């Protein structure tokens, strides 16, 4: 399974990597640190023109260059990308952010826990659901 992590916070990116190593080491995790890189990878623009298409995206909302909300809108408005599950992983618990994510067809909204163990458990649970239990579209 190929997972794209779009996260600008090095600490949060490290925690997600640790969670993957603990609970899903078979996952191939690719990290990009801003919304522009995410869209370049997804739309196969250099330097990502040979990058494989992810089967799952973990997306932070507050990103440099292109905001995560805009990245989500572009993914879900593209016929080739819209079937990729996008899990928003954000520190924001604001209802307006949650509603906006679902309004733009996020598949899941997860608030980043502040506690290390809870953070790892949250990511592991989400990965277990989306990589094992949930059925994916054939065209991803």
C-alpha positions as CSV (number, residue, x, y, z in Angstrom):
1,X,0.0,0.0,0.0
2,X,1.3,3.4,-1.0
3,X,0.4,6.3,1.4
4,X,1.2,9.9,0.8
5,X,1.7,12.0,4.0
6,X,1.3,15.8,3.4
7,X,2.7,17.3,6.6
8,X,4.8,20.4,7.2
9,X,5.5,19.8,10.9
10,X,8.6,17.6,11.3
11,X,7.5,16.3,14.7
12,X,4.1,15.2,13.4
13,X,5.7,13.6,10.3
14,X,8.1,11.7,12.6
15,X,5.1,10.4,14.7
16,X,3.3,9.2,11.7
17,X,6.4,7.4,10.4
18,X,6.8,5.8,13.9
19,X,3.2,4.7,13.8
20,X,3.6,3.2,10.3
21,X,6.8,1.3,11.5
22,X,4.9,0.0,14.6
23,X,1.6,-1.1,13.1
24,X,2.0,-1.3,9.3
25,X,5.6,-1.7,8.2
26,X,4.5,-3.0,4.8
27,X,3.2,0.5,3.9
28,X,5.3,2.6,1.6
29,X,5.1,6.1,3.1
30,X,6.0,9.2,1.0
31,X,6.3,12.5,2.7
32,X,5.8,15.9,1.1
33,X,5.9,19.1,3.2
34,X,3.6,21.5,1.4
35,X,0.5,21.6,-0.7
36,X,2.3,22.5,-3.9
37,X,4.5,19.4,-3.6
38,X,1.4,17.3,-2.9
39,X,-0.3,18.5,-6.1
40,X,2.9,18.1,-8.1
41,X,3.2,14.5,-7.0
42,X,-0.5,13.7,-7.6
43,X,-0.5,15.3,-11.0
44,X,2.8,13.8,-11.9
45,X,4.6,17.1,-12.4
46,X,8.5,17.3,-12.1
47,X,10.3,16.3,-10.1
48,X,7.5,13.8,-9.2
49,X,6.6,12.7,-12.8
50,X,7.7,9.1,-12.1
51,X,6.2,8.9,-8.6
52,X,3.6,6.2,-8.1
53,X,0.0,7.3,-7.3
54,X,-0.8,6.9,-3.7
55,X,-3.6,4.6,-2.6
56,X,-4.3,6.7,0.6
57,X,-3.5,10.3,1.6
58,X,-3.0,11.7,5.1
59,X,-3.5,15.4,4.7
60,X,-2.7,18.2,7.2
61,X,-4.9,21.3,6.7
62,X,-2.5,24.1,7.6
63,X,0.2,23.9,4.9
64,X,2.6,26.3,3.3
65,X,2.3,27.4,-0.3
66,X,-1.0,25.7,-1.0
67,X,-3.3,25.2,1.9
68,X,-4.5,21.7,2.7
69,X,-8.1,22.7,2.2
70,X,-7.3,23.7,-1.4
71,X,-5.3,20.5,-1.9
72,X,-8.4,18.5,-0.8
73,X,-10.7,20.5,-3.2
74,X,-8.4,19.8,-6.1
75,X,-8.0,16.1,-5.4
76,X,-11.8,15.6,-5.0
77,X,-12.6,17.6,-8.1
78,X,-10.3,15.5,-10.4
79,X,-11.8,12.4,-12.0
80,X,-8.5,10.5,-11.8
81,X,-7.8,11.3,-8.1
82,X,-11.2,11.6,-6.4
83,X,-11.4,7.9,-5.5
84,X,-8.2,8.1,-3.4
85,X,-9.3,8.2,0.3
86,X,-8.2,11.4,1.9
87,X,-7.9,11.4,5.7
88,X,-7.5,14.8,7.1
89,X,-5.1,14.7,10.1
90,X,-5.2,18.1,11.8
91,X,-4.7,19.8,15.1
92,X,-7.8,21.8,14.5
93,X,-10.9,20.7,16.3
94,X,-12.9,23.7,15.0
95,X,-16.3,22.6,13.7
96,X,-15.9,24.9,10.7
97,X,-12.7,23.0,9.6
98,X,-14.4,19.7,10.1
99,X,-17.5,20.7,8.2
100,X,-15.4,22.2,5.4
101,X,-13.3,19.0,5.1
102,X,-16.4,16.9,4.7
103,X,-18.1,19.5,2.4
104,X,-15.1,18.9,0.1
105,X,-15.4,15.1,0.4
106,X,-12.7,14.2,2.9
107,X,-13.2,10.5,3.7
108,X,-12.3,11.0,7.4
109,X,-11.3,13.8,9.8
110,X,-8.9,12.9,12.6
111,X,-7.8,15.4,15.2
112,X,-4.1,14.9,16.1
113,X,-3.9,13.9,19.8
114,X,-1.4,15.7,21.9
115,X,-0.4,12.5,23.8
116,X,2.2,10.3,22.1
117,X,0.5,7.0,22.7
118,X,-2.9,8.4,21.5
119,X,-1.3,9.8,18.4
120,X,0.2,6.5,17.5
121,X,-3.0,4.6,18.3
122,X,-5.1,7.1,16.2
123,X,-2.8,6.7,13.2
124,X,-2.6,2.9,13.6
125,X,-6.4,2.6,13.9
126,X,-7.0,4.7,10.8
127,X,-4.4,2.8,8.8
128,X,-5.9,-0.5,9.8
129,X,-9.3,0.5,8.8
130,X,-8.4,2.1,5.4
131,X,-5.7,-0.4,4.4
132,X,-7.3,-3.7,5.6
133,X,-11.0,-3.3,6.3
134,X,-12.2,-0.7,3.8
135,X,-12.7,-1.8,0.2
136,X,-11.0,0.5,-2.3
137,X,-12.1,1.5,-5.8
138,X,-10.5,-0.5,-8.5
139,X,-9.1,2.5,-10.4
140,X,-6.7,3.6,-7.7
